[in-house]
Amino acid sequence: MGEKNVLLTGGTGFVGLNIAERLLKEGWNVVLYARKPLDRRITEELQALPGTLSLELGDVLDQNRMEELLSRYEIRDMIHGAAVTPDEKTEAANPAMIMEVNCMGLLHSLLAAKNHGVRRFLYLGSISAYGRTAFLGKPLEEGVSKGDPYSLYELSKFTGERLLNRLTDLYGMEAYVARIGDVYGPWERPTGVRSHMSLIYQATARALKGQSVLLPRECLQDWVSGPDIAGETLALLEAEKLHYRVYPFCGGTRWTLLEWCRLLKERFPDFSYGLAGENEKADIEVNQTRDNDPMSLIRLKEDTGYEPVDKEIGTAFEHYMEWIDGHRFCLEP
């Protein structure tokens, strides 16, 4: 197997592209596996990086296809990121599809990795696996905070973690959960598999057009940028030894969407924003009425030493603005 050969399912999605870009910059050979082709502009940008990029179309329910690719490209490590992130309307219309992709897709990916003898398998999970526990108003602690999932997405991510844990024990695999928090940043764009974009994306897209936004609340979150998710993923792949099954991926600092809007206003004077009053309705799409409690980076720091680059809001904002300058097409499709 190639020492730096990796297969990434859901590789053309928002998070997947951040991971692919970082790995390619570090000289990895990355195979993106997805159901839809990648935009030509994005493909050309990634192909110019030091590593080798390969694009393969397929479904995560097709285990034979994944096993063939694992063998052909001599894959050493595998990252499973393919998932459907539904809203209530999609939940009601396609519950079987959601559970099939998010749970059975993971199962087939794990089995393909096991059959091929993959060294390290990373599952891109979600803070959503905590369900209602994430809204109790206290920090989320691995091994202590218990999951209480309710929505189909929460149930599917919770089930995915338990499925991975069981198969890891059964097969003696080196498989880990990267539990992703409130993510935003480069390469986020409409793809059809997410019910709506992140709150930061929505506000920033409005600012670029000189429009306004009315927020439901200040929205205090432990925001984590796509590039930091990628850096954290690389850290897990390169770590000599990992001691835990689950690693929270977060930014390490909480700040509000309202603060972000203030920075947008300074950059784009025609933009306006505010908080919805008692008799007003917010005009931004939200998927929850409360803010997630913070996770902890202790495990990741202990095993890898990784420190988020976009931890502070000022740095995070400038990095995102620099990226947007050359990628307006992602926010103005």
N, C-alpha and C positions, 0 to 999 in steps of 0.2 A: 504493500500500500504506500501511496505517496505521503510523505511526512506532513505536507501542508495541503492536502486535498480534502475538501469539505463539500458535502451536499446540504443544501439549504432548501427545505420545503417552504412554500409560501414566499419564495425568495423575491418575487416582484412586488410585494406589498411594502408598506411604509417602513415598518421595523426591519423587514428583511433586507431592503436596499441599504439601510444604514449599516447593517452588519456586513453585507457584501462589500460595500465601499471600503470599510475599515480593513477587512481582511485582504482585499485586493491591494490596498496601499502597503500592507505589510508583506506582500509577495505571495499570498496564498493563491491556490488554484480553486476557484469557487464555481460550483455547479448550481445554478438557480433552477429549481423545479417548481413549476406553477401551471395553472390551467390556462392562463392568458399570456400572450407575448408582451414583451416590454416595449415601451415607447422608444422609438429610434434615437431620440436625443439623449435619453438616459443610457441606453445601451452604448452609444458611442463614447459617452463620458467615462463610463466604467471600464470600457475596453482600453482606454488610454492609460489606465493605472498599471503598476508593475506586475501584478498577478495576472493569471489567465482566467477569463470569464467564459463560461459555457451556459447556454440557455436551453433547457429541455422542458417541453410541454408534457403535462400529464396530471393525473389525479392522485391524491394521497390515498384513495381507496384502492388503487391499483398497486398491490404489493409486488407483483411480478415485474412491473415496469420499474419500480424503485430498486429492486434487487439487481435488475439488469444494469441500471446506471451506476449503482454502487460498485459493481464488478468492472464495468467498462472503464470508469474513471479512476479505479483503484482508490476509492474513498477511504480515508482513515477515520474522519470524524463526521458526525451528522447533527444538524440542527433542525428541529421540527418547529416551524412557525406558522404553518397553514392553519387558518381558523376562520370561522364566520362570526362576526360581531353584530348580532341582530338587535333591532328595537322591538317593541311589543307587537307591532303589526306583523313583522316577520316571524316572531315567535308563534303567533296565532296561525299564520298561514303555512309555515313550513317547519314545524317542530321536529319532524323526523330528519329532515335535511340538516338542521343545526346540530343535533346530537350525533348524526352519522359522521359528518365532516370533523367535528371537534373531538369526538371520542374514538370512533372507529378509524378515523384517519390517523390518529396518534397510535392506535394499536397496530395498524398495518405498517406504519413507519418503524415502530419499535421492533416488530418481528423481522422486517427487512434488515434492520441494523444488526439484530441478533444473528440472523442466518449468514450475514456477510462477515461477521466478526469485527464490527466497527469498534474502535478503541474507546471513544467517548461520545455519548449521546446527550444533547441538550434539548430540553423541552421548554419552549417559550410560553410559560404560564402567565397568570394574571393575578393582581391583587383582588380581582373579582371572586377568586376561589374562597375568600373569607366571607363573602356575602354580607349579611347584616352585621356581622361582627366588626366590620370595618367602619361602622358608624356609631360606636359606643363611646367615643370621645376619649380614648386612651391609646397610646402607642401599641402597634401590633407587634407581638413578640413570638418568634418562631418557636414551636414546641409548647407554647402556653396558650396563645390565642386560638380558639377553636373555630373552624369554619362553620358558617350557617348560611349556605347558599339558598337562593330562592328562584331567581330568574333562570331561564334555560341556559344562558351564557355562563352565569355563576355555577350552575350545576355541572355544566360540561367541563369547565376548568377545574373544579373541585374533583370531579370524577377522573379527569385526566391525570391529576397528581397521584391519586390513589392507584390508578391503573399502572402508572410508571413505577411506583414503589413496589407493587406486588410483582410485576414482571422482572424488575431489577433483582429482587430476592430469588425468584424462580430460576433465572438464567445467569445470575452472577454478573450482570452487566454493569458497566460504569455509566450510569444514567442519572441526570440531575435536572431539577426544575429551576428555571430562571423566572422568578415571580415578578413580573413587570408592573410597575406602578403607573401613575398618570403621565403618559408619554406624549410628546409633541415634537415638532421640529422638522429638519430637512427630509425631503422626499414624501412628506405627507401630501396626499392628493386623493381625489375621489377615485375609488377602484371598484365599487359595487359590492364589497364584502363587509363594509362597516356601515352601520346605520347613519352615522354622521361623523364629521371631523371633530378633532379635539377643540376645546373651547379656545385655546390659544390660536389655532389655525383660523377658526371662524372670526375672531376679533381682528386678527392680522389681515385677513382677506378683505374685511370691511374697511380697514384703515387704508389699504392700498388703493381702494376705489373712492376714498374720501367720504365714506358713508358713516352711519352711526350705529351704535349697538347699545342695547338696554340689557343689563345683566340681572339675573335673578337674585344674586347675592355677591359678596366679595369673592367667593370661590377660593378659599385657602387650601392649597394642595402642596404635596411634596412632588413638584413637577420634575420629570426626568427627560432630558433631551434624547433624541434618536442617536446622536453621536456617543453619548454616555452609555446608552444601552449597548451600542456596538463595542465600546471600550470594555465594558463589563463582561460581554460575551467573549471577547478575545482573551481577557484575563482568565476566565474559566477554562478555555481551551488550552492555554499555555501553562496553567498551574501544574506544578510537578505532582502535587497530591491534593485532593479535595476531601474534606472531612464531613460534609453535610449533604443531605439529599436536596434541600431547598435553599436557594440563595435569592433573597429579595434584591431586585434591581430598582433603585430609586435615586433621587438626586441628592438627598442628604440635608436639604434645607427647604423649609416651607415659605412660600410667598403667594400673593393673591393675583388673580386675574385682573382685579381692579388696578393693582400696581403696574401690571403689564400694559394696561390701557393708557395709563398716564405716560409711560414711555412711548407708546405709539403716537399719542397726541403730540409729544415733542417732536417726533420724527415726521409726522404727517398732520400738519395743522388743520386740514379740512375735516379730519376725523373727529367725531364727538362720541361721548359715552356717558353712561350713568347707571344708577341702580334703579330697578323698577320700584315704584311706590306701591302703597297699599292697594290702590285700585288700578295699577298698571300691570301689563303682562310682559315678561321678558321676551325679546325677539331673537334669542340665540338658542340653538338646540342643545338641551341638556338631557342626560340619561339618568340622573339621580337628583334628588332634592336636598341631599346633604353631601358634605365633603368627606373624602376618605381620611381615616386616621393615618398617621405616618408609619412606614415600615423602617427597618434598621439595616444599615450597611455593615454591621459588625462582622457578620460571617464572611462577607466578601473581602473586607479589609484584612481579616485574620488570615485567610487562605491565599489572597492574591496581592494585597497592599493597594488595590485600586482606589483612587480618589477622583470623584467626579470633576470634570473640567467645567461644566456649566452649573456649578453648585449655587453661585450667587446670581441674582436676577440681572444685574447689570451686564455681567459677562455673557450670560445666556442670551440676553436680548441682542447684544452686539454680534454675537456669532450667528444668530438666526438671521439678522438683517443682512449680514455679509453674504450669507448663502442665498437669500431671496433675491439679491441684486442680480444674480446670474441665473435664477430659476423662477422667474415670474410665471412661467407657463404652468407651474404646479399649483399656484394660488389663483391664477386667472385663466382657467381652462376655457 
